[in-house]
Amino acid sequence: MRTEQLEYIAAVTRLGSLRRAAEELRLSQPALSETVRNLERELGVDLLDRKRSGSTMSAQGRELLPHIVSVLEALDRLRSAAGEQHRISRMVRVGTVNAATVPLLVPVVRDFRATHPVTQVEVVGAQQTEIQRALAEGGFDLGLVNHLDGDDVPAGLETSRLLRGRPVVCMHPDSPLASRPAVTADELLGEPLVAMRSGYVMHRFVHRLLAGRVPAFSYSTDGAEMGKLMVAEGLGVTVLPDFSVIGDPLERLGRITHRPLADDSTRVLLMLQRRKGDSVPQAARDLHQGFVDRAGELNRLRSLDGAGPAAVQGI
């Protein structure tokens, strides 16, 4: 017995004739009739009354119809469950600008893997514009991006604000700037600067902070994580959001530290984005919630440490 045999006989019953069922199913009437005959032989029951005027469901067929419908409904539930299981166990792709990879992303992925052992998580470092384009095109499920206060948020993306921080100067503990309570733009110009590559929010911020002036010496790197490693090796200083530095393993080990920028009130927002209007797989929804929950924990810790709360909300 094949599934299509049951579907065909259900169509004959619903439409009232073999001819109309053949038209809807886009089969020839002889082919449909032969399929039904094969099912009748298997069941040992005449499901159709065949007359010169056409074929209709027999009394025996009508008695069996509730069982046929029950089997088809069970198959539909099976297909639906299998489809949901596929969505749950699929790969989730996350694009990130790296500014919060260690303090935020790593704990979230660790917890997610414990509850979703068959789901792969692919983390891809990219610039903000690349992440937002991939989200719009379906290449990423989730994206972590930075915004400065006042930046526009793409209309086609659903955005949750995770962390709100301030730019700080990240430095080696032995740096002369570590003795300062705050670092001025002029002092920053006198140090080797590990700058983010063009296209990153922090590149744009530092360019604005220095008003186009060029530091004594500078490097260019592609992301906060490499910038922090270079600082830990004593190659210079870099400017990052404080939430990228606080809680980083290098900070906990005493390899890097940070100081605020003097006379600067800029705020940096870490956003979690996904495409609007899509049927979001369960795994992606769970990972999204994991980011929101982890951000809430970080915000509470910042509040206890006196850094001030950073609201988590959708915008």
C-alpha positions as CSV (number, residue, x, y, z in Angstrom):
1,M,0.0,0.0,0.0
2,R,1.4,3.4,-1.0
3,T,0.5,6.8,0.4
4,E,-0.6,8.2,-3.0
5,Q,-3.2,5.4,-3.3
6,L,-4.9,6.6,-0.2
7,E,-4.6,10.3,-1.3
8,Y,-6.1,9.4,-4.7
9,I,-9.1,7.6,-3.2
10,A,-9.7,10.5,-0.7
11,A,-9.7,12.9,-3.7
12,V,-12.3,10.7,-5.5
13,T,-14.5,10.8,-2.4
14,R,-14.1,14.6,-1.9
15,L,-14.8,15.5,-5.6
16,G,-17.5,12.9,-6.2
17,S,-16.1,11.3,-9.3
18,L,-13.1,9.6,-10.8
19,R,-13.0,12.1,-13.7
20,R,-12.9,15.2,-11.5
21,A,-10.3,13.6,-9.2
22,A,-8.1,12.8,-12.3
23,E,-8.3,16.4,-13.5
24,E,-7.3,17.8,-10.1
25,L,-4.5,15.3,-9.6
26,R,-3.4,15.9,-13.2
27,L,-3.5,12.2,-14.0
28,S,-5.1,10.3,-16.8
29,Q,-8.4,8.8,-15.8
30,P,-7.2,5.2,-16.8
31,A,-4.0,5.7,-14.7
32,L,-6.0,6.8,-11.7
33,S,-8.5,4.0,-12.1
34,E,-5.7,1.4,-12.3
35,T,-4.1,2.8,-9.1
36,V,-7.4,2.5,-7.3
37,R,-7.9,-1.1,-8.6
38,N,-4.5,-2.1,-7.2
39,L,-5.6,-0.8,-3.8
40,E,-8.9,-2.6,-4.1
41,R,-7.1,-5.9,-4.8
42,E,-4.8,-5.4,-1.8
43,L,-7.7,-4.6,0.5
44,G,-10.1,-7.1,-1.0
45,V,-12.9,-4.5,-1.2
46,D,-14.5,-2.6,-4.0
47,L,-13.9,1.0,-3.2
48,L,-15.7,2.4,-6.3
49,D,-19.0,1.8,-8.0
50,R,-18.2,1.8,-11.7
51,K,-21.0,2.7,-14.0
52,R,-21.3,4.0,-17.6
53,S,-22.0,7.5,-16.2
54,G,-18.8,7.4,-14.2
55,S,-17.2,6.0,-11.0
56,T,-18.2,7.1,-7.5
57,M,-17.3,5.9,-4.0
58,S,-19.0,2.7,-3.0
59,A,-20.8,2.1,0.3
60,Q,-17.8,-0.1,1.5
61,G,-15.5,2.7,0.4
62,R,-17.4,5.2,2.4
63,E,-17.2,3.0,5.5
64,L,-13.4,2.8,5.1
65,L,-13.1,6.5,4.5
66,P,-12.6,7.6,8.1
67,H,-9.7,5.1,8.5
68,I,-8.1,6.4,5.2
69,V,-8.5,10.0,6.4
70,S,-7.0,9.0,9.8
71,V,-3.9,7.5,8.1
72,L,-3.4,10.6,5.9
73,E,-3.7,12.9,8.9
74,A,-1.2,10.8,10.8
75,L,1.2,11.1,7.8
76,D,0.7,14.8,7.8
77,R,1.6,15.0,11.5
78,L,4.7,12.8,10.8
79,R,5.9,15.1,8.0
80,S,5.3,18.2,10.2
81,A,7.2,16.7,13.1
82,A,10.1,15.6,10.8
83,G,10.2,19.1,9.3
84,E,10.3,20.7,12.7
85,Q,13.0,18.3,13.8
86,H,15.0,19.2,10.7
87,R,14.7,22.9,11.6
88,I,15.7,22.2,15.2
89,S,18.8,20.2,14.3
90,R,20.0,22.4,11.4
91,M,23.1,24.6,11.4
92,V,22.7,28.1,12.8
93,R,24.9,30.7,11.2
94,V,25.9,33.7,13.3
95,G,27.7,36.7,11.8
96,T,29.7,38.8,14.3
97,V,31.9,41.9,14.3
98,N,33.9,40.3,17.1
99,A,33.6,43.2,19.5
100,A,31.9,40.9,22.1
101,T,33.0,37.5,20.9
102,V,34.6,36.3,24.1
103,P,32.6,37.9,26.9
104,L,29.2,37.4,25.2
105,L,29.3,34.9,22.3
106,V,31.5,32.1,23.8
107,P,29.4,31.5,26.9
108,V,26.2,31.6,24.9
109,V,27.4,29.1,22.4
110,R,28.7,26.8,25.2
111,D,25.3,26.8,26.9
112,F,23.5,26.3,23.6
113,R,25.6,23.3,22.7
114,A,24.7,21.7,26.0
115,T,21.0,21.8,25.2
116,H,21.2,21.4,21.4
117,P,23.9,18.7,20.9
118,V,23.0,17.9,17.3
119,T,22.9,21.6,16.1
120,Q,26.0,23.0,14.5
121,V,26.8,26.7,15.2
122,E,28.9,28.4,12.6
123,V,30.4,31.8,13.8
124,V,31.6,34.0,11.0
125,G,33.5,37.2,11.6
126,A,32.6,40.0,9.2
127,Q,32.0,43.7,8.9
128,Q,28.7,45.2,9.9
129,T,27.6,45.9,6.3
130,E,28.5,42.3,5.3
131,I,26.5,40.9,8.2
132,Q,23.4,42.9,7.5
133,R,23.5,42.0,3.8
134,A,23.9,38.3,4.6
135,L,21.0,38.6,7.1
136,A,18.8,40.2,4.4
137,E,19.7,37.5,1.9
138,G,19.3,34.6,4.3
139,G,23.0,33.7,4.6
140,F,23.1,34.3,8.4
141,D,20.4,33.5,10.9
142,L,21.6,36.0,13.5
143,G,24.0,38.9,13.5
144,L,25.9,40.7,16.2
145,V,26.8,44.3,15.1
146,N,27.9,47.5,16.7
147,H,26.1,50.9,16.4
148,L,27.0,54.3,17.6
149,D,24.2,56.4,19.1
150,G,22.3,58.0,16.2
151,D,23.1,55.3,13.6
152,D,20.2,54.2,11.4
153,V,18.9,50.6,11.9
154,P,18.0,48.8,8.7
155,A,14.2,48.6,8.3
156,G,14.2,45.0,7.1
157,L,15.8,43.6,10.2
158,E,14.4,42.9,13.7
159,T,16.8,44.4,16.2
160,S,17.4,43.7,19.9
161,R,19.7,45.9,21.8
162,L,21.9,43.8,24.0
163,L,24.6,45.9,25.5
164,R,25.2,49.7,25.8
165,G,28.8,50.8,26.6
166,R,31.4,53.4,26.0
167,P,34.6,53.5,23.9
168,V,37.7,52.9,26.0
169,V,41.4,52.8,25.4
170,C,42.6,49.2,25.7
171,M,46.3,49.0,26.7
172,H,49.0,46.8,28.3
173,P,49.2,47.2,32.1
174,D,52.8,48.5,31.7
175,S,51.7,51.2,29.2
176,P,52.4,54.8,30.5
177,L,48.7,55.5,29.8
178,A,47.7,53.0,32.4
179,S,48.7,55.5,35.1
180,R,46.1,58.0,33.8
181,P,42.5,58.1,35.1
182,A,41.4,58.9,31.6
183,V,43.1,59.3,28.2
184,T,42.8,62.3,26.0
185,A,42.9,62.3,22.2
186,D,46.2,64.1,22.2
187,E,47.7,61.4,24.4
188,L,46.3,58.7,22.1
189,L,48.1,60.3,19.2
190,G,51.5,59.8,20.9
191,E,51.1,56.0,21.2
192,P,51.3,53.3,18.6
193,L,47.7,52.7,17.7
194,V,46.2,49.4,16.7
195,A,43.3,50.6,14.5
196,M,40.3,48.7,13.2
197,R,40.2,48.4,9.5
198,S,38.0,50.8,7.5
199,G,34.4,49.6,7.5
200,Y,34.2,48.9,11.3
201,V,32.3,51.2,13.6
202,M,35.3,51.7,15.8
203,H,37.4,52.8,12.8
204,R,34.8,55.5,12.1
205,F,34.7,56.5,15.8
206,V,38.5,56.9,16.1
207,H,38.7,58.9,12.9
208,R,36.1,61.2,14.3
209,L,37.8,61.3,17.7
210,L,41.2,62.3,16.3
211,A,39.6,64.8,13.9
212,G,41.6,63.4,11.0
213,R,44.9,63.6,12.7
214,V,47.3,60.7,12.3
215,P,48.9,58.9,15.3
216,A,52.7,58.6,15.6
217,F,52.5,55.0,14.4
218,S,49.6,52.8,13.6
219,Y,48.7,49.2,12.7
220,S,45.5,48.1,11.0
221,T,43.7,44.9,12.0
222,D,40.5,43.1,11.1
223,G,38.6,42.8,14.4
224,A,38.7,43.4,18.1
225,E,40.1,40.0,19.0
226,M,43.3,40.4,17.1
227,G,43.6,44.0,18.3
228,K,43.5,42.8,22.0
229,L,46.1,40.2,21.3
230,M,48.4,42.8,19.8
231,V,47.9,45.0,22.8
232,A,48.6,42.1,25.1
233,E,52.0,41.6,23.3
234,G,52.8,45.3,24.0
235,L,52.6,46.5,20.4
236,G,50.4,49.5,21.2
237,V,46.9,50.5,22.3
238,T,43.5,50.2,20.7
239,V,40.1,51.7,21.1
240,L,37.2,49.3,21.7
241,P,33.8,49.3,23.4
242,D,34.2,48.6,27.1
243,F,32.0,45.5,26.9
244,S,34.6,44.0,24.5
245,V,37.3,44.3,27.1
246,I,35.6,43.8,30.5
247,G,35.5,40.0,31.2
248,D,37.8,39.1,28.3
249,P,40.2,36.3,29.3
250,L,43.2,38.6,28.6
251,E,41.8,41.2,31.0
252,R,41.2,38.5,33.7
253,L,44.8,37.3,33.2
254,G,46.1,40.9,33.7
255,R,47.4,41.0,30.1
256,I,45.3,44.0,29.1
257,T,43.5,46.8,30.9
258,H,41.5,49.9,29.9
259,R,40.9,53.5,30.7
260,P,38.0,55.8,29.6
261,L,38.4,58.6,27.0
262,A,38.5,62.0,28.5
263,D,35.7,64.4,27.6
264,D,33.8,61.9,25.5
265,S,30.2,60.8,26.0
266,T,29.8,58.6,23.0
267,R,27.8,55.4,23.6
268,V,28.3,52.1,21.6
269,L,25.4,49.7,21.2
270,L,25.8,46.0,20.6
271,M,22.8,44.8,18.6
272,L,21.4,41.4,17.8
273,Q,19.7,41.3,14.4
274,R,17.7,38.9,12.3
275,R,15.5,39.2,9.2
276,K,11.9,40.3,9.8
277,G,9.0,38.2,8.8
278,D,10.7,34.8,8.4
279,S,9.6,31.5,9.9
280,V,12.5,31.4,12.3
281,P,13.8,27.8,13.1
282,Q,13.5,26.8,16.7
283,A,17.2,26.4,17.1
284,A,17.8,30.0,15.9
285,R,15.1,31.3,18.3
286,D,16.7,29.4,21.2
287,L,20.2,30.9,20.4
288,H,18.6,34.3,20.0
289,Q,17.1,34.0,23.5
290,G,20.5,32.8,24.8
291,F,22.1,36.0,23.7
292,V,19.4,38.1,25.3
293,D,19.7,36.2,28.6
294,R,23.5,36.4,28.7
295,A,23.3,40.1,27.9
296,G,21.0,40.5,30.8
297,E,23.5,38.8,33.1
298,L,26.3,41.0,31.9
299,N,24.2,44.1,32.4
300,R,23.4,43.1,36.0
301,L,27.1,42.5,36.7
302,R,27.9,45.9,35.2
303,S,25.3,47.5,37.4
304,L,26.7,45.9,40.5
305,D,30.2,47.1,39.5
306,G,29.0,50.6,39.1
307,A,29.3,50.7,35.4
308,G,25.6,51.5,35.0
309,P,22.8,49.3,33.6
310,A,22.5,48.7,29.9
311,A,18.9,48.0,28.9
312,V,18.1,44.9,26.8
313,Q,15.2,45.7,24.6
314,G,13.9,45.4,21.1
315,I,13.9,48.4,18.8
